[in-house]
Amino acid sequence: MNKEPSTDLIAGIRIPESWLLDFSELYRGIDNYHTDVRISPRFSADLKRLISELLNAASSSEKHTLDNTRHLQAVQNSYRDMMTALIHRIKTDLDVNAVQALEFAVIKQVLEAVRAQLDAMIDGIKAKASELRAQASTETFTANQRLFQLQKHYDAILFRVNQQIFTQLQRVEMRTLRAFRNKFMPARAYEATDVLFNPMLFTSNLSATSFLAERYRFWGGEGDDAGFNALNSAIETILEDAFPELGSVALNSQNQAASPELYDTLGGLLQTQKFMGIAADQKWQITEDFCWLDAPGNISLLFDIDRHAILLQDARRQSFAEWWKLHKQTRRVKKVLQKIARKLHREKKLGFLFAAAGAKQIWSPRLAEQLDFKSLCLYLSRQISLKKLQERAHGKTEFSEAQSAQFEQTLAQVDKQLHEQRLQGVVQILLDLSRYREHLKNYRFAHRAFNRLQLLNNKEQLALSENAGTLYALLNSQEQQNPDQLIVHHAIMKADIRGSTTVTEELQKRNLNPASFFSLRFFSPINSLLPLYGAHKVFIEGDALILSFLEHEKLPQNWFSVARACGLAKAILHIVQANNRYSSQMGLPHLELGIGISYRNNAPYFLYDEDKPIMISPAIGEADRLSSCSWKLRQTLKPDLFNVDVLQLAEDAQEKGEKGQQYLRYNVNGILLDNAAFTKLETEIALQRVTMTINDASVVFLHGHYPDTEGKNHELLLREERAGLWQGEEIVPGHREGEVFHELIINRQLYSQLKNRAPDKP
């Protein structure tokens, strides 16, 4: 840790920086919590093929070597391309924090994919075994044996396959991406590969014997923690007493009364709970704090006895004072090690922990078929005899002479360490314990990140998140999604359908089918028009029809949302008029519509109900109000040339202010635009102002043409009028001084009359 030999061991101790990963600025996805991520299809496909090969090899009883070079190389290449494209986005649409957060999505993808394919393999063999059993097949035994082996060695297989995959990804990181990261991303408190490729991520059980024996040290205890907690607590107590100046080292220091994290997708937080307590909900800024015991480098610096001897020699050459200062510190450290050794020896743990390290050196697949690891550790720590060990062997299998010789050699090494190299052995225990603590915190940090990311692969979910502009796509350069799909503006059309209940009841009285009537004469004709006007269904029922018109960022040539909404609204009213003529012939009641069109200069939001997208937009509520018709005005006004009127409520009107109401609206088979929609329409098409005298009144019209999605031009005609005044439960005659409103005209005669009219002079 220090470039020059130091005579102050304590001063060299460094407490690692706290980690922070901020999700607060990332978009919330379709469930309003997680950040939605799409992983490169190429990487996902390459990964799936590799996992399949590795699982088949890991679960096969035949010992043959498969050449996975092609699949391994494919995963390396697609991972490198995807991550390179992601890091490059720092120069465009992502900041460093977003890239650092999204890196965890790739790791989550691998972990989920391996586990899902292993589970699917087990389910497939279960089904096959059941089928063979029903057929009384001779292959039933073989299928059951394979199923038993998969279930028995589930954790070991999961770890092995994950390790092989992450080894390939780590090679890419070390050979290519590390330098690339350093160029574009500033240094952070943690090394990305240390967190992303933490071996604890590869297993489903942090206390599994095989996992501990291979990667750390088998602690030898019972229970969910395999004895780690008791060992760690004992050492924490000794170290806090011995080095109070270095601060607390308690691993489980969390507030147990705190609210836990909301999600635990892969079960990682449940695993850490055994060691560190409940993972408190950290909202959108996830952090991890460390103490000096969580850094194995500190253990080496403080407790490495062999290194101390060299440092003492160097200090003696400098001065007696330096030597004496260091000598007192090394004696202090030695006493601490001796205290730990005595504590563990009294509790009969020291010999076992030494034996666990020795057993790791001779452990093999063949030995694993004969013995459990703990029995071997008990023998090597002289807690059971060779005879007792032999009795515990699976199937009473006799140990070979070579195995017996290996046992004796390891037994002698454990004895020597216990009596002659005890303190050095204690240092190794501290190093393993420190690594385990460090990786536990890395592991919890990673799982907190996983739990804020949602990997999408369902087409409907992807489309929903993409349309809402909340999807983060981690693609390679060839797969980069078309940015044309990002919604930037939208219009809403609401048709308030009146009379459907009456028509339905009348049809039922005549033993006719209401569903087919509405489908053939109303909904089907409307559905056939949606593509022509670029409309999307938001909500369709018997008494309501809501459609959206979306504008995408890179397709300004199609920014005609309001004009096309107007065009479709006209077409729908013409369909209703034709249907009403048919109803007259059949003696059926008529349908009546009121249509409102609203516009917003941004994208709508989306929620998700299973596989159904739910659009959220204030434009829906506004369009609903525009389409409505006041029963008071329906009683007061009589149908004439126009179908829409708007009246401002007087200050003393009883209705004023109720639910924010400022106006009464009359809308019978009419189409009313809000101000934002009209303003947008003026940017979409050229509108010519034409003034006509109708019924001795001057009426202002606006006339223009717009293209449908096929490029064909259509006419639009709007009436511009000012709102009247409603006071004392009646319309104030001649009072037209309110806010301007715009009605879309559907009367074909008015279109004909304006055809040859010259526009007003500016």
Beta strands, then each sheet from edge to edge (+ up, - down):
strand 1: 19-22
strand 2: 35-39
strand 3: 285-288
strand 4: 453-455
strand 5: 471-474
strand 6: 487-498
strand 7: 535-541
strand 8: 544-552
strand 9: 592-600
strand 10: 605-609
strand 11: 612-616
strand 12: 644-649
strand 13: 663-667
strand 14: 670-673
strand 15: 688-694
strand 16: 697-707
strand 17: 713-722
strand 18: 724-727
strand 19: 730-731
strand 20: 740-744
sheet 1: 1+ 3-
sheet 2: 4+ 2+ 5+
sheet 3: 7+ 8- 6+ 9- 14- 20+ 17- 16+ 15-
sheet 4: 10+ 11-
sheet 5: 13+ 12- 18- 19+
end
